[in-house]
């Protein structure tokens, strides 16, 4: 239960205000989601990224590098995880991307007692697109492809961390993300 209870004027009913943390708020997906959520009166928004997003509006920005431990309070109800760091090969991409997720989860365990939902954004590397052509249509329940893949490490981590907790999680594997594809990136907020 969130501490703020707001009267939503358009519907004339009480709603619990949701607080979103967008991790990776300066990337393509994060920036598009940020623009959408700040326009919705049902959301308070916190953007977490190394540099300030270029989205004009009212929201809180936390300048932080997820490769480092986080020490600031993050009392949020929903997390949209769009953070990503590129490395030269898939094998050396796993460790930093997993560390970033773990650092955020560690901070949330300490400071987010009202966390309701955690969403991981993944892409077609889940299906092996970085290795060449892959079976289409691809399905999220297809067997994992061989070789290192940071998406698999992140999914295993979120599954382990969620056990016994009251919050839920979801994941979406985007076919592709571009500046013009904001409608798809926006849809993450729908299930919350």
VENPEHU-V316224 format. One line per field, one symbol per residue. phi: phi as a letter, one per 40 degrees, with the letter a starting at -180 (. if undefined). psi: psi as a letter, one per 20 degrees, with the letter a starting at -180 (. if undefined). burial: # if it has 16 or more other ideal C-beta (glycine too) atoms within 10 Angstrom, else .. A space follows every 50 residues. Layout:
BEGIN
phi = ???
psi = ???
burial = ???
END
This chain:
BEGIN
phi = .cccbbccccbgbcbcccbcbbcgcbcdcccccddccccbccbcbbbbac bcccccibacbbcabccbccbccbcbbbbbcbcabcbcbdccccdccccc cccccdccccbbccdbabbccbbccdcgccbhdbdbccbcccdccchcac ccccccccccccdgbccbaaabbccabadccccccccdcccc
psi = pqhpoqpohhikrpqppqoppopkiirggggggghghhioiipqpppprh qpqkopaorppooqoiiqqpjqqmnrhppoojqqpqrhqhgjhgghhggg gggghghhhhjmijphqppppraihhijhiiaqrpqqqqijqqqqqrpoh ggggghghgghhpjqiqrrrqpopgqprhikhgghhihigi.
burial = .#...............#####################...########. ..#.#...#.##.#.#...#...#.#########........##.##### #####.##...#.#################..............#...## #####..#..#.....#.#.####..#....#..##.##..#
END
